[in-house]
Amino acid sequence: MTKLYGSLEAGGTKFVCAVGDENYNVVEKVQFPTTTPIETIDKTIEFFSKFDNLAGLAIGSFGPIDIDKNSKTYGFITTTPKPNWANVDLLGALRRALNVPMYFTTDVNSSAYGEVVARNNAGGRIENLVYYTIGTGIGAGVIQRGEFIGGVGHPEMGHYYVARHPMDIEKEFKGVCPFHNGCLEGYAAGPSLEARTGVRGENIELNNSVWDVQAYYIAQAAVNATVTFRPDVIVFGGGVMAQQHMLDRVREKFTALLNGYLPVPDVRDYIVTPAVAGNGSATLGNFVLAKSVAK
């Protein structure tokens, strides 16, 4: 019987469940809203329980999460501001219901891994990559020499403090992060657009100056990643960066902010959007990670 590998992209807005074959082709995929933990996890278990030949499952979860295998709360979603989801034992619930080996990491780590796999399958030689998702929140996954980074926990690069844009200083905009006054997520995540303008991001005209404010913060993220990790490539995913004009703005502001301090590749090759179509980076990464732990 052909082995199948499972992917759970557990996002704060939706859960995406998929199974793939030995060649990482999607066999079946579903998604549903992230509602209460009981309802959402039950739907996840129902999906994966259908596959008798599931050999492994990788979980990429929104966080913060506990990835320390020696911790009593390993596998938990911990201090998330998402209502009802703090201190939820996501990994434990799935382990109790599904008798398969599991790999547990962050959703952005899964995406970063998928981007490395895709780019190397296309002939690249990528060992060092930073993946940011710029959406409802901001998170980042980092791969150095083919491995995830992290100590007692995973990076929380969405909560770097950033230099405030003059417009935000003038208007005394404090950001939208419930934990920090001045972090990247508070100033550049999708909800900050509506908080500044009163208009949802997809309805804001392209000539609105708020896009340059947004790009200023995202470019700072790229500079921080560059001076900290010296990656081969920085990938920006998520809804905010799905528009070409945003990618162009970020590249321009990154170049100005870095100011030639370090050598980097051509900015068009260095700051990019995902290579995997349809927001599929996490699914591909999870298939490969599931195979790495498969029985």
NORZIHU-V242270 format. One record per helix or strand. SS is the DSSP state (alpha for helix, beta for strand). FROM is the first residue (numbers start at 1). LEN is the number of residues. Records with the same first field share a line. If there is no record, write none. Layout:
SS: FROM-LEN  FROM-LEN
This chain:
beta: 4-7  14-7  26-8  54-8  65-1  76-2  88-2  101-6  129-6  138-7  147-2  161-1  183-1  233-5  271-2
alpha: 37-12  90-8  107-15  157-3  166-5  184-5  190-8  201-3  210-20  239-4  244-15  267-4  277-3  281-13
